[in-house]
C-alpha cells in the first residue's frame, strides 16, 4: 500500500515538473521566436484569445439571440465568399425561426437543380431542404476571385480548427468545453488584423494577422469592421461583437446537437452514480450474510 501511494505521489510530482518545464519552454520558445523575427522577418504565431462562451462548460447552452445575430453576419458578410454546404436551411428553425421565416430566408439564395426535361441544368430559389450554396461555381473560380486562395467551406470550420491538449489538461477539457482553436480561433482571426511589425514584409495582395494558422499572412482581407451589419435588437455594432456572434454561429453550424449531447452525458453520469450506489448496497447486503 505504501509503495502504491509513493508511486502516485511520484507520478504527480513528475507531471507537475513536466508542466512547469513546458511552460518555461513555451516562454523560452516565444522569446526565441521574437528574436528570430527581428533577424529574418518572420513573426511568431499567437495563441487564440480566450472568450467566455455561453455554450462552454458541461451545462453550457447556445444563446439563440447571439446565433441569430451570427447568422445575420454570415449572410451579409461571410456568404459572399464562403459556402456552408453541410448546413441545411431547415435547421435554422433550431435558432428560433418559424417555418415561414426559414422559407423566406432560403428564397434569398439560388441553387442549381436539374436536369430539366431538355437535359439542362437550371437555377431556382432555394427551399428549406436545400443547403447553403457556394457563391462560386467551382473551386477554381473561387481561387481566381480571391488572390489564388479558394475560401474554405465553413460548415465544420469551428471544429476543424479545434486543438486537443495533452495530459493532464485534456481531463479538465472534458468538463470545461475547452475550445482553443475553435470559436476562440475564429474570433481571434477576425479581430487580429493589424499592420505588420517593422521589418516584416507581407506579399502583395496578402494581409498580416498573427493568429492565422497558415503563417500570419493570408489572402483574405479583413472581412468586417465597425458598423458593417445592422442589428435589430440594439446590440452594439462593433467588430468585437460581430466576431463573437459569427464565431458562436459557426460553432452551432459545426455542432448543432451540442446541448443534446451534454444533456445525455449528464443523464448518463446520474445513472452511473445511482448504479454504483445500488451495486455497493447490494454487495454490502450480500457479504453481510456471509459467515464470519
Backbone bond lengths (Angstrom), bond angles and torsions (degrees), N, CA, C in turn:
res aa  C-N    CA-C-N  psi(-1)  N-CA   C-N-CA  omega(-1)  CA-C   N-CA-C  phi
1 X - - - 1.467 - - 1.525 110.66 -
2 X 1.337 115.10 -44.31 1.454 119.31 179.94 1.530 111.46 -62.89
3 X 1.363 114.69 -37.14 1.471 118.75 178.49 1.525 110.43 -65.00
4 X 1.339 116.23 -38.02 1.470 120.38 -179.30 1.531 110.12 -64.55
5 X 1.343 115.89 -47.38 1.466 120.48 179.44 1.523 110.52 -61.26
6 X 1.331 116.00 -42.12 1.467 120.16 179.32 1.523 110.95 -62.61
7 X 1.333 116.49 -39.42 1.466 120.98 179.80 1.526 110.81 -64.32
8 X 1.352 116.34 -43.94 1.465 120.52 179.12 1.516 110.58 -61.43
9 X 1.330 115.78 -43.70 1.462 119.92 179.56 1.516 111.23 -63.05
10 X 1.342 116.01 -39.10 1.458 120.56 179.76 1.526 111.09 -65.32
11 X 1.338 116.21 -42.57 1.471 120.76 179.13 1.520 110.26 -62.77
12 X 1.346 116.01 -43.59 1.463 119.93 179.52 1.520 110.94 -62.13
13 X 1.342 116.27 -40.46 1.463 120.00 179.76 1.519 111.08 -64.83
14 X 1.341 115.58 -42.44 1.471 120.01 179.35 1.517 110.60 -63.22
15 X 1.359 116.56 -42.67 1.467 120.56 179.75 1.518 111.16 -62.93
16 X 1.348 115.77 -42.36 1.468 119.76 179.19 1.517 110.97 -63.32
17 X 1.326 115.76 -43.32 1.468 120.01 179.04 1.524 111.05 -63.49
18 X 1.334 115.35 -40.21 1.471 119.68 -179.62 1.516 110.94 -64.32
19 X 1.354 116.54 -41.08 1.460 119.51 179.84 1.525 110.55 -65.79
20 X 1.350 116.49 -41.40 1.461 120.04 178.80 1.524 110.47 -63.18
21 X 1.337 115.31 -42.10 1.464 119.76 178.87 1.516 111.10 -64.32
22 X 1.349 115.13 -38.95 1.468 119.26 179.82 1.513 110.56 -64.02
23 X 1.352 116.31 -41.96 1.460 119.22 178.62 1.521 110.72 -64.31
24 X 1.317 115.37 -42.59 1.466 118.90 178.28 1.516 110.81 -63.49
25 X 1.342 115.83 -41.01 1.456 120.46 179.46 1.515 111.09 -64.25
26 X 1.391 115.84 -40.68 1.461 119.76 177.69 1.517 110.30 -58.82
27 X 1.349 115.73 -44.44 1.450 119.12 179.52 1.517 111.59 -63.63
28 X 1.324 115.94 -40.80 1.469 120.27 178.78 1.514 110.79 -65.07
29 X 1.359 116.59 -43.26 1.456 120.58 -179.65 1.519 110.97 -62.90
30 X 1.359 116.48 -41.01 1.452 119.66 -179.47 1.525 110.51 -64.73
31 X 1.336 115.37 -43.34 1.466 119.24 179.03 1.527 110.31 -61.98
32 X 1.338 115.44 -41.33 1.463 119.87 178.94 1.521 110.86 -64.62
33 X 1.355 116.00 -41.29 1.463 120.40 -179.22 1.521 110.96 -63.46
34 X 1.335 116.23 -41.77 1.465 119.58 179.04 1.523 110.21 -64.40
35 X 1.330 115.80 -40.15 1.460 119.84 178.75 1.520 110.66 -62.25
36 X 1.336 115.86 -44.09 1.460 119.62 178.90 1.522 111.30 -66.79
37 X 1.350 115.82 -32.58 1.465 119.34 179.70 1.522 110.35 -60.54
38 X 1.308 116.22 -37.89 1.452 119.85 179.83 1.529 111.55 -71.43
39 X 1.326 115.71 -24.81 1.464 119.57 -176.41 1.526 112.86 -86.64
40 X 1.348 116.65 -43.44 1.468 118.18 -173.21 1.521 114.36 -119.37
41 X 1.326 118.14 9.33 1.458 119.76 174.49 1.507 115.08 85.15
42 X 1.344 119.55 -1.31 1.461 121.47 176.91 1.523 109.68 -82.72
43 X 1.316 115.71 165.52 1.462 119.14 -177.57 1.527 108.66 -138.23
44 X 1.347 118.38 137.54 1.469 120.53 -177.29 1.525 112.19 -71.31
45 X 1.323 115.83 140.66 1.457 121.42 176.66 1.525 109.09 -74.08
46 X 1.324 116.97 131.00 1.455 121.19 -178.75 1.525 110.71 -89.44
47 X 1.319 116.20 148.83 1.458 120.29 177.06 1.525 109.73 -73.89
48 X 1.343 117.91 148.66 1.471 120.35 179.52 1.527 112.06 -58.51
49 X 1.317 115.27 148.75 1.461 120.92 175.86 1.533 109.06 -70.95
50 X 1.310 116.63 150.38 1.463 120.86 177.66 1.523 109.88 -90.86
51 X 1.314 116.46 123.40 1.464 122.54 -179.25 1.524 109.22 -115.29
52 X 1.315 116.84 141.36 1.464 121.83 179.22 1.525 108.58 -85.76
53 X 1.342 116.35 93.99 1.462 121.12 -177.14 1.525 111.27 -86.76
54 X 1.326 116.79 145.72 1.467 120.89 179.04 1.521 111.27 -66.85
55 X 1.340 117.57 -25.99 1.462 121.25 -176.55 1.523 112.76 -92.04
56 X 1.327 117.32 3.44 1.463 120.65 178.91 1.525 110.10 -77.79
57 X 1.330 116.18 159.00 1.456 120.86 177.40 1.516 112.03 85.66
58 X 1.326 117.05 165.08 1.468 120.89 -176.54 1.523 113.66 -66.10
59 X 1.339 117.34 -22.27 1.458 120.37 -179.20 1.526 111.78 -114.69
60 X 1.326 116.71 15.97 1.458 120.53 -178.77 1.524 112.58 -67.55
61 X 1.330 115.27 148.91 1.463 121.44 179.11 1.519 109.54 -135.47
62 X 1.320 114.78 153.14 1.455 119.69 175.73 1.529 109.64 -69.78
63 X 1.319 115.06 142.45 1.466 122.27 173.58 1.530 106.38 -92.05
64 X 1.344 117.16 105.54 1.467 120.41 -173.36 1.521 111.91 -62.41
65 X 1.325 117.48 -34.69 1.465 119.39 177.68 1.527 110.09 -63.45
66 X 1.327 116.13 -39.57 1.461 119.94 178.12 1.529 110.88 -67.54
67 X 1.329 116.74 -39.70 1.461 119.96 179.33 1.523 111.20 -64.88
68 X 1.321 117.15 -37.16 1.464 120.12 177.82 1.526 110.84 -65.98
69 X 1.325 115.74 -39.92 1.476 118.30 176.08 1.525 110.26 -65.93
70 X 1.334 116.18 -39.42 1.464 119.76 178.88 1.520 111.79 -63.18
71 X 1.329 116.43 -38.40 1.465 120.32 176.44 1.522 110.06 -61.87
72 X 1.322 116.39 -40.06 1.465 120.26 179.90 1.529 110.58 -63.81
73 X 1.325 116.72 -41.46 1.467 120.28 177.51 1.525 110.31 -64.69
74 X 1.332 116.52 -43.92 1.463 119.42 178.97 1.527 110.80 -60.71
75 X 1.338 116.51 -47.34 1.465 120.55 -175.62 1.525 112.12 -65.35
76 X 1.336 117.45 -36.23 1.457 120.50 -174.83 1.530 113.51 -91.74
77 X 1.330 116.90 -17.72 1.462 119.57 -176.51 1.532 111.61 -123.87
78 X 1.328 116.37 -62.41 1.470 120.63 -171.70 1.526 112.89 -67.62
79 X 1.345 116.71 -36.66 1.467 120.31 -174.95 1.520 112.68 -65.73
80 X 1.335 117.71 -12.72 1.464 119.71 177.93 1.521 111.58 -68.42
81 X 1.340 116.74 -22.93 1.465 120.53 -178.33 1.531 113.34 -126.12
82 X 1.329 116.97 -28.49 1.463 121.17 -172.33 1.528 112.18 -108.93
83 X 1.328 114.24 145.22 1.466 121.03 173.40 1.521 109.31 -96.54
84 X 1.314 115.82 171.01 1.453 122.14 173.02 1.538 106.19 -146.59
85 X 1.325 113.69 66.67 1.462 122.24 -167.31 1.530 114.66 -62.72
86 X 1.322 118.03 -25.75 1.467 120.94 -174.75 1.518 113.40 -92.06
87 X 1.326 117.64 -0.20 1.462 121.58 -176.99 1.524 109.37 -108.58
88 X 1.320 116.59 119.57 1.464 121.92 178.78 1.525 109.95 -85.89
89 X 1.312 116.11 146.90 1.468 120.14 179.45 1.530 111.22 -60.18
90 X 1.323 117.93 -33.53 1.468 120.05 -176.26 1.528 112.33 -62.85
91 X 1.330 117.32 -24.49 1.464 118.90 -179.55 1.523 112.20 -71.06
92 X 1.325 117.57 -10.96 1.460 120.28 178.47 1.524 111.81 -67.22
93 X 1.315 117.23 -15.58 1.463 119.85 175.48 1.529 110.47 -61.77
94 X 1.329 116.84 -26.01 1.469 120.79 178.13 1.526 111.86 -67.58
95 X 1.324 117.08 -16.38 1.461 120.84 178.88 1.520 112.38 -88.30
96 X 1.322 115.91 -0.10 1.452 119.81 178.46 1.513 114.49 105.53
97 X 1.333 117.73 6.50 1.460 120.58 179.33 1.525 110.43 -86.74
98 X 1.328 115.81 149.88 1.459 120.48 176.91 1.525 109.66 -80.38
99 X 1.319 115.60 168.00 1.470 120.08 179.33 1.518 111.22 -60.98
100 X 1.348 116.89 -40.74 1.465 120.44 179.61 1.526 111.36 -66.40
101 X 1.325 116.59 -37.43 1.473 120.27 178.18 1.519 110.78 -64.97
102 X 1.329 116.45 -39.48 1.464 120.38 178.69 1.527 110.28 -66.17
103 X 1.316 117.38 -41.68 1.467 121.01 177.89 1.527 110.38 -60.43
104 X 1.327 115.88 -44.12 1.458 120.40 -179.32 1.525 110.94 -65.15
105 X 1.322 116.90 -40.61 1.467 120.76 179.18 1.520 110.69 -66.04
106 X 1.323 117.23 -45.43 1.469 121.05 -178.37 1.524 111.37 -61.94
107 X 1.327 116.48 -33.38 1.465 120.42 -177.37 1.525 112.59 -66.41
108 X 1.325 117.63 -13.36 1.465 120.81 177.13 1.521 112.05 -73.22
109 X 1.335 116.92 -13.91 1.459 122.13 -178.30 1.526 110.04 -107.92
110 X 1.315 115.64 153.50 1.455 121.19 174.84 1.523 109.28 -115.95
111 X 1.317 115.64 138.07 1.463 120.77 179.38 1.522 108.99 -125.40
112 X 1.322 114.53 155.34 1.466 119.53 178.35 1.513 109.54 -84.61
113 X 1.291 116.44 139.03 1.463 121.93 -179.82 1.521 108.44 -140.43
114 X 1.314 115.76 173.17 1.455 119.86 177.10 1.520 112.55 122.07
115 X 1.314 117.17 -171.07 1.470 125.60 4.81 1.530 112.31 -75.84
116 X 1.334 115.05 157.35 1.460 120.72 176.89 1.524 109.63 -84.98
117 X 1.311 116.21 -169.21 1.462 120.58 -176.86 1.522 112.20 -62.40
118 X 1.337 116.31 -22.96 1.461 120.29 179.44 1.526 112.29 -93.62
119 X 1.345 115.46 4.62 1.454 119.59 178.06 1.513 114.76 80.59
120 X 1.318 116.81 16.40 1.459 120.46 -178.18 1.521 110.99 -110.52
121 X 1.332 115.19 147.33 1.456 120.39 174.87 1.521 109.29 -78.60
122 X 1.306 116.13 153.71 1.466 120.29 -179.00 1.526 108.84 -147.66
123 X 1.311 116.40 165.46 1.467 121.40 178.00 1.522 109.41 -109.24
124 X 1.312 115.11 150.99 1.469 121.69 179.31 1.527 108.26 -149.01
125 X 1.339 116.70 161.94 1.467 119.24 175.52 1.528 109.92 -63.53
126 X 1.309 116.59 141.70 1.465 121.01 -178.90 1.524 110.61 -70.05
127 X 1.315 115.00 154.27 1.459 122.84 175.73 1.532 107.67 -120.36
128 X 1.340 119.06 166.79 1.469 120.66 -177.28 1.523 114.75 -53.55
129 X 1.340 118.22 -28.73 1.463 120.42 -178.98 1.526 112.75 -74.21
130 X 1.326 117.42 -17.01 1.463 121.22 -179.95 1.522 110.72 -77.58
131 X 1.330 115.34 164.35 1.457 122.13 176.68 1.523 110.10 -103.97
132 X 1.341 115.54 160.04 1.461 119.50 177.46 1.528 108.86 -56.94
133 X 1.325 118.47 121.83 1.475 120.35 -176.55 1.518 112.66 -84.24
134 X 1.313 115.15 164.40 1.461 121.15 174.90 1.527 108.80 -81.42
135 X 1.326 118.02 143.27 1.469 119.75 177.13 1.527 113.13 -75.49
136 X 1.343 116.85 -4.81 1.461 121.16 -178.95 1.532 109.76 -121.52
137 X 1.330 117.36 149.15 1.465 120.00 -178.58 1.520 113.77 -69.35
138 X 1.334 117.51 -26.68 1.469 121.24 -179.42 1.522 109.40 -161.11
139 X 1.341 115.77 171.90 1.462 121.06 -176.65 1.532 112.24 -64.74
140 X 1.332 116.48 -34.93 1.468 119.63 -179.62 1.525 110.73 -64.70
141 X 1.325 116.02 -41.91 1.469 119.68 178.39 1.521 110.73 -66.53
142 X 1.336 116.89 -37.00 1.463 121.00 178.60 1.521 110.89 -64.85
143 X 1.335 116.53 -42.59 1.460 120.57 179.59 1.529 111.02 -67.11
144 X 1.305 116.82 -40.18 1.472 120.98 -179.19 1.527 111.17 -61.98
145 X 1.326 116.40 -35.82 1.463 120.98 -177.38 1.518 112.90 -84.39
146 X 1.338 117.14 -5.27 1.465 119.84 -175.36 1.531 112.37 -133.27
147 X 1.300 115.94 52.20 1.472 121.84 174.89 1.526 113.25 56.65
148 X 1.324 116.42 33.07 1.451 120.52 175.93 1.516 115.27 85.39
149 X 1.338 118.55 0.53 1.469 121.86 -179.85 1.523 109.26 -119.40
150 X 1.329 116.83 112.36 1.459 120.76 -179.69 1.527 109.61 -70.32
151 X 1.325 118.88 126.37 1.468 121.29 179.23 1.526 110.67 -61.18
152 X 1.324 118.85 133.53 1.465 120.73 -178.14 1.526 112.26 -71.88
153 X 1.321 115.78 154.34 1.460 120.73 172.40 1.522 108.37 -67.69
154 X 1.333 117.00 140.52 1.458 120.78 -173.70 1.532 113.94 -101.63
155 X 1.317 117.34 9.54 1.465 119.84 -177.56 1.525 112.30 -56.78
156 X 1.324 116.72 -45.75 1.465 121.35 -175.03 1.525 112.31 -119.69
157 X 1.324 117.01 18.02 1.462 119.85 -172.33 1.534 112.08 -62.73
158 X 1.335 117.37 -32.90 1.468 119.87 -178.66 1.525 111.91 -67.63
159 X 1.316 117.61 -28.36 1.465 120.65 176.38 1.522 111.01 -93.00
160 X 1.323 117.21 -29.76 1.463 120.20 179.46 1.521 111.29 -65.03
161 X 1.327 116.81 -27.78 1.461 120.49 179.42 1.527 111.81 -95.21
162 X 1.333 117.18 9.87 1.453 120.76 178.62 1.519 111.14 -70.47
163 X 1.326 116.52 149.66 1.457 122.16 -179.49 1.520 108.87 -124.03
164 X 1.322 116.87 123.51 1.462 120.96 176.30 1.521 109.44 -88.88
165 X 1.330 116.17 129.82 1.457 120.82 -179.39 1.524 109.95 -96.37
166 X 1.314 115.80 155.74 1.459 121.41 -177.71 1.516 113.63 -82.21
167 X 1.336 114.39 -176.18 1.464 121.49 178.71 1.527 109.24 -67.40
168 X 1.358 120.23 141.69 1.468 126.21 0.44 1.522 113.69 -96.28
169 X 1.343 117.40 2.74 1.462 119.00 -172.31 1.531 112.91 -66.91
170 X 1.335 117.88 -26.71 1.458 119.21 -178.76 1.524 111.56 -64.41
171 X 1.343 117.49 -25.35 1.465 120.83 178.15 1.523 110.05 -63.12
172 X 1.345 116.24 -42.93 1.461 120.34 -179.63 1.525 111.09 -75.26
173 X 1.336 117.22 -27.87 1.462 120.42 -179.67 1.524 111.41 -61.99
174 X 1.326 117.32 -29.84 1.462 121.38 179.88 1.516 110.35 -59.78
175 X 1.333 116.49 -34.93 1.451 121.10 -175.91 1.521 113.44 -96.05
176 X 1.309 117.88 -19.74 1.461 120.47 -175.89 1.519 113.10 -104.44
177 X 1.320 118.06 -3.17 1.472 122.14 -178.01 1.535 109.73 53.59
178 X 1.311 115.41 51.41 1.458 121.02 -179.49 1.529 109.34 -60.75
179 X 1.320 116.72 132.99 1.455 118.98 -171.86 1.527 113.78 -129.50
180 X 1.336 118.31 27.00 1.458 118.27 179.84 1.525 109.79 -56.99
181 X 1.337 115.15 129.79 1.447 119.48 179.32 1.508 113.54 91.00
182 X 1.349 118.49 -14.97 1.447 122.28 176.44 1.519 109.37 -91.51
183 X 1.330 117.95 -116.24 1.463 119.10 177.12 1.531 112.36 -61.89
184 X 1.337 116.99 -30.33 1.468 119.18 175.24 1.527 110.30 -60.12
185 X 1.339 115.79 -42.97 1.459 120.26 -179.75 1.532 110.84 -65.20
186 X 1.335 116.99 -44.39 1.460 120.52 -178.89 1.523 110.86 -62.25
187 X 1.336 115.84 -43.74 1.467 120.29 178.01 1.527 110.41 -61.71
188 X 1.327 116.28 -45.32 1.463 120.40 -178.29 1.527 111.18 -63.95
189 X 1.327 116.31 -40.30 1.466 120.22 179.88 1.526 110.69 -63.58
190 X 1.327 117.11 -45.31 1.466 120.97 -177.23 1.519 112.28 -67.05
191 X 1.318 116.94 -30.86 1.469 120.54 -179.32 1.528 112.42 -100.11
192 X 1.330 117.26 3.99 1.461 120.46 -172.36 1.513 116.64 -98.84
193 X 1.334 117.81 -0.01 1.463 119.05 179.45 1.530 110.11 -65.47
194 X 1.317 115.89 136.42 1.459 121.03 -179.19 1.514 109.50 -161.15
195 X 1.319 114.59 170.50 1.453 119.53 176.33 1.533 109.19 -70.60
196 X 1.326 117.92 139.43 1.471 119.37 -179.67 1.517 110.90 -64.72
197 X 1.330 117.43 149.08 1.468 120.44 179.16 1.525 111.07 -67.45
198 X 1.303 115.21 161.86 1.459 120.34 -179.67 1.529 110.72 -60.02
199 X 1.300 115.83 130.83 1.454 120.62 179.98 1.511 114.34 93.28
200 X 1.351 117.54 -6.61 1.467 120.90 -179.89 1.523 108.69 -103.59
201 X 1.313 116.94 124.05 1.454 122.14 -177.07 1.530 110.74 -103.86
202 X 1.316 115.93 128.59 1.462 121.98 177.80 1.519 108.68 -103.76
203 X 1.316 117.32 133.38 1.461 121.45 -179.11 1.521 110.76 -62.27
204 X 1.314 115.99 152.76 1.462 121.07 178.56 1.533 109.90 -57.68
205 X 1.331 115.83 133.76 1.454 120.55 179.82 1.512 113.45 84.45
206 X 1.328 118.97 -0.80 1.457 122.89 177.47 1.525 110.35 -110.69
207 X 1.337 114.78 166.00 1.452 120.64 -175.00 1.525 109.54 -135.62
208 X 1.321 115.27 145.61 1.462 121.00 -175.43 1.521 111.30 -85.58
209 X 1.335 115.57 129.23 1.465 121.44 175.91 1.524 107.60 -152.05
210 X 1.332 119.34 110.08 1.469 121.42 -175.23 1.519 114.65 -71.99
211 X 1.328 117.52 0.43 1.467 119.99 178.48 1.531 111.89 -102.42
212 X 1.314 117.61 -6.09 1.461 121.14 -176.25 1.522 110.60 -73.11
213 X 1.340 116.65 124.41 1.465 120.28 -175.86 1.526 112.51 -67.83
214 X 1.316 117.22 -15.91 1.459 119.27 -178.51 1.516 114.13 -81.93
215 X 1.354 117.91 -2.80 1.453 118.54 176.58 1.515 116.45 125.50
216 X 1.321 118.33 26.96 1.475 126.45 174.45 1.516 114.22 72.60
217 X 1.311 119.62 -7.05 1.461 122.09 178.75 1.524 108.01 -128.44
218 X 1.331 116.88 120.10 1.458 119.66 -176.49 1.520 111.03 -132.87
219 X 1.341 114.32 159.61 1.461 120.30 -175.79 1.521 112.50 -79.97
220 X 1.333 118.23 -17.60 1.462 120.94 -178.02 1.526 110.16 -81.34
221 X 1.310 115.89 122.61 1.458 119.79 175.12 1.525 109.10 -70.74
222 X 1.316 117.27 164.91 1.460 119.91 177.83 1.520 108.39 -58.67
223 X 1.344 117.84 116.29 1.457 119.98 -170.74 1.517 114.96 -79.06
224 X 1.334 117.19 -19.95 1.461 118.96 -173.66 1.516 109.84 -148.19
225 X 1.325 114.77 152.33 1.463 120.05 179.19 1.527 107.96 -150.72
226 X 1.317 116.16 -177.23 1.458 121.76 -176.81 1.533 111.18 -52.68
227 X 1.324 116.55 133.23 1.459 121.81 172.76 1.509 116.43 74.67
228 X 1.322 118.79 10.28 1.464 121.08 -178.15 1.528 112.22 -69.71
229 X 1.311 116.70 -36.05 1.468 121.88 -176.13 1.524 109.08 -121.85
230 X 1.319 116.34 137.03 1.464 121.61 179.56 1.519 110.13 -93.33
231 X 1.330 116.74 123.76 1.461 121.71 176.97 1.526 109.54 -93.81
232 X 1.320 115.74 139.82 1.461 120.65 -178.31 1.524 113.03 -88.43
233 X 1.346 117.40 -12.19 1.463 120.07 -174.90 1.526 113.40 -102.44
234 X 1.319 116.86 9.59 1.456 119.76 177.55 1.513 114.92 83.22
235 X 1.328 118.16 4.66 1.461 121.44 177.80 1.525 109.69 -65.54
236 X 1.345 117.85 140.38 1.477 119.94 179.93 1.528 111.96 -54.56
237 X 1.312 115.76 133.42 1.462 121.50 -177.85 1.523 109.20 -95.72
238 X 1.337 114.39 70.33 1.461 121.62 -176.77 1.528 110.06 -115.51
239 X 1.318 115.80 162.00 1.469 120.58 177.33 1.521 110.44 -59.99
240 X 1.316 117.10 -41.39 1.460 121.47 179.75 1.525 110.73 -60.02
241 X 1.326 117.00 -46.42 1.468 120.98 -178.21 1.519 111.63 -68.92
242 X 1.329 117.32 -44.00 1.463 120.80 177.02 1.530 110.45 -55.67
243 X 1.332 115.71 -45.94 1.462 121.18 -175.87 1.521 111.51 -65.08
244 X 1.332 116.69 -41.17 1.457 120.08 177.72 1.527 111.02 -64.98
245 X 1.327 116.35 -44.20 1.460 120.46 -175.82 1.525 112.13 -65.69
246 X 1.337 117.49 -47.15 1.458 119.28 -177.99 1.528 110.98 -71.36
247 X 1.333 118.24 -30.83 1.464 120.85 176.90 1.521 110.34 -67.40
248 X 1.335 116.87 -40.73 1.463 120.69 176.95 1.530 110.20 -64.63
249 X 1.329 117.07 -41.12 1.462 120.73 178.14 1.522 111.47 -61.95
250 X 1.321 117.02 -41.59 1.464 120.06 179.82 1.526 111.42 -70.24
251 X 1.334 117.22 -27.76 1.459 119.60 173.01 1.519 109.76 -66.58
252 X 1.333 116.51 -42.43 1.467 120.22 176.81 1.536 110.34 -62.61
253 X 1.332 117.32 -42.09 1.466 120.91 179.55 1.520 110.75 -59.86
254 X 1.337 116.68 -38.12 1.461 120.86 -178.86 1.517 112.07 -77.29
255 X 1.332 117.40 -30.82 1.460 120.69 -178.74 1.532 110.41 -142.49
256 X 1.326 117.43 74.01 1.473 120.61 -177.11 1.524 113.78 -67.67
257 X 1.327 117.63 -20.83 1.468 120.50 -177.73 1.524 112.47 -100.49
258 X 1.312 116.97 22.57 1.457 121.20 -177.73 1.525 112.06 -57.71
259 X 1.337 117.24 -44.59 1.465 120.30 -178.34 1.525 111.05 -64.70
260 X 1.324 117.55 -40.57 1.469 120.84 178.44 1.516 110.66 -64.58
261 X 1.325 116.55 -38.89 1.462 120.31 179.73 1.527 111.06 -64.39
262 X 1.320 115.73 -42.72 1.465 119.28 178.78 1.528 111.10 -66.01
263 X 1.332 116.16 -41.01 1.461 120.16 179.83 1.528 110.47 -62.65
264 X 1.332 116.08 -43.52 1.456 120.07 178.56 1.526 110.64 -64.05
265 X 1.323 117.01 -42.55 1.460 120.45 179.29 1.519 111.72 -61.40
266 X 1.341 117.21 -39.33 1.462 120.68 179.08 1.529 110.57 -65.21
267 X 1.340 116.60 -40.73 1.464 120.43 178.40 1.523 111.00 -64.29
268 X 1.332 116.47 -38.99 1.458 120.64 178.58 1.524 110.62 -63.62
269 X 1.335 116.65 -41.50 1.464 120.24 178.68 1.527 111.20 -63.37
270 X 1.329 116.91 -40.43 1.467 120.24 177.49 1.525 110.25 -63.12
271 X 1.345 115.93 -43.88 1.461 120.04 178.87 1.520 110.83 -60.74
272 X 1.324 116.22 -45.39 1.464 119.47 -179.11 1.532 111.28 -63.76
273 X 1.332 117.27 -37.09 1.465 120.38 178.20 1.530 110.62 -65.23
274 X 1.337 116.25 -45.03 1.464 119.94 178.81 1.523 110.90 -66.02
275 X 1.326 116.31 -41.44 1.460 120.17 -179.94 1.530 110.75 -63.04
276 X 1.331 115.60 -42.15 1.468 119.42 177.96 1.523 110.93 -61.21
277 X 1.343 116.65 -42.63 1.465 120.40 178.72 1.518 112.22 -63.00
278 X 1.330 116.81 -43.01 1.467 120.52 179.46 1.526 111.07 -65.24
279 X 1.333 115.93 -40.89 1.460 119.04 178.61 1.530 111.35 -64.10
280 X 1.329 116.00 -37.56 1.461 119.51 178.49 1.524 110.58 -65.08
281 X 1.338 116.77 -45.24 1.462 120.63 179.45 1.523 111.04 -64.12
282 X 1.355 116.17 -38.10 1.459 119.92 177.88 1.520 111.22 -64.50
283 X 1.310 116.03 -45.53 1.465 120.80 178.46 1.525 110.58 -61.06
284 X 1.334 116.17 -41.94 1.460 120.06 -179.45 1.526 111.08 -64.87
285 X 1.355 116.04 -40.47 1.463 119.76 -179.21 1.529 111.29 -68.18
286 X 1.336 116.85 -40.00 1.464 120.86 -178.41 1.524 110.56 -66.86
287 X 1.319 116.67 -47.69 1.464 119.41 -175.54 1.530 112.58 -74.94
288 X 1.334 117.11 -18.88 1.461 118.73 177.57 1.510 111.77 -70.61
289 X 1.326 117.21 -20.21 1.472 121.16 -179.87 1.524 112.42 -91.63
290 X 1.326 116.64 -4.06 1.460 119.99 -179.68 1.544 108.76 -75.20
291 X 1.319 116.88 140.76 1.459 120.58 178.27 1.542 110.38 -66.13
292 X 1.323 116.62 139.49 1.465 121.73 179.54 1.515 111.21 -82.05
